[in-house]
């Protein structure tokens, strides 16, 4: 069995209820492991078409928040994309 690492996450109450039901069945850890693995696989195989343009622009804007000119230009682009 591979070494396991304990992590702490904050989840919505409804999801905690689902996980508690799986705990009683003895499948909670496997369910969490598969969910994380599936998410990572999807991210690894993602292309630019899979991402929301506004979300990408917001990420870039936040990345360059220390440069006011770049930040303001990206915000203007975001505002124009949202208007359409």
C-alpha positions as CSV (number, residue, x, y, z in Angstrom):
1,X,0.0,0.0,0.0
2,X,1.4,3.4,-0.9
3,X,2.3,5.8,1.8
4,X,-0.6,8.1,2.7
5,X,-0.5,11.8,3.8
6,X,-3.2,13.3,5.9
7,X,-4.6,16.6,4.6
8,X,-7.2,19.1,5.9
9,X,-9.9,20.5,3.5
10,X,-13.0,22.6,4.0
11,X,-16.0,21.2,2.2
12,X,-19.7,22.3,1.8
13,X,-22.0,20.6,4.4
14,X,-23.8,18.6,1.8
15,X,-20.6,17.1,0.5
16,X,-19.5,16.2,4.1
17,X,-22.8,14.3,4.4
18,X,-22.0,12.3,1.2
19,X,-18.6,11.5,2.5
20,X,-19.9,10.4,5.9
21,X,-22.2,8.0,4.1
22,X,-19.2,6.6,2.2
23,X,-17.3,6.3,5.4
24,X,-19.9,4.0,6.8
25,X,-19.6,1.8,3.6
26,X,-15.8,1.9,3.9
27,X,-15.2,3.6,0.6
28,X,-14.6,7.3,1.6
29,X,-10.8,7.3,1.0
30,X,-11.1,5.6,-2.3
31,X,-13.8,8.0,-3.4
32,X,-11.7,11.0,-2.5
33,X,-8.6,9.6,-4.1
34,X,-10.5,8.8,-7.4
35,X,-12.1,12.3,-7.4
36,X,-8.7,14.0,-7.0
37,X,-7.0,11.8,-9.6
38,X,-9.8,12.4,-12.1
39,X,-9.6,16.1,-11.6
40,X,-5.9,16.1,-12.1
41,X,-6.1,14.0,-15.3
42,X,-8.7,16.4,-16.7
43,X,-6.4,19.3,-15.9
44,X,-3.4,17.6,-17.5
45,X,-5.3,16.9,-20.8
46,X,-7.0,20.3,-20.9
47,X,-6.6,22.7,-23.8
48,X,-7.1,26.4,-24.0
49,X,-10.7,25.8,-25.4
50,X,-11.6,24.2,-22.0
51,X,-11.1,27.4,-20.1
52,X,-13.3,30.4,-19.7
53,X,-11.7,33.5,-21.4
54,X,-12.8,35.8,-18.6
55,X,-11.4,33.5,-16.0
56,X,-8.0,33.4,-17.8
57,X,-8.0,37.2,-18.2
58,X,-8.8,37.6,-14.5
59,X,-5.9,35.3,-13.6
60,X,-3.5,37.3,-15.8
61,X,-4.8,40.5,-14.3
62,X,-4.2,39.3,-10.8
63,X,-0.8,37.9,-11.8
64,X,0.2,41.4,-12.9
65,X,-1.5,43.3,-10.2
66,X,1.9,44.9,-9.2
67,X,2.1,46.7,-12.6
68,X,-0.8,49.2,-12.6
69,X,-0.7,49.8,-16.4
70,X,-0.9,46.1,-17.2
71,X,-3.5,45.5,-14.6
72,X,-5.7,48.4,-15.9
73,X,-5.4,47.3,-19.5
74,X,-6.4,43.7,-18.7
75,X,-9.3,45.0,-16.6
76,X,-10.5,47.1,-19.6
77,X,-10.3,44.0,-21.8
78,X,-12.2,42.0,-19.2
79,X,-14.9,44.7,-19.1
80,X,-15.3,44.6,-22.9
81,X,-15.5,40.8,-23.0
82,X,-18.2,40.8,-20.3
83,X,-20.3,43.4,-22.1
84,X,-20.6,41.2,-25.2
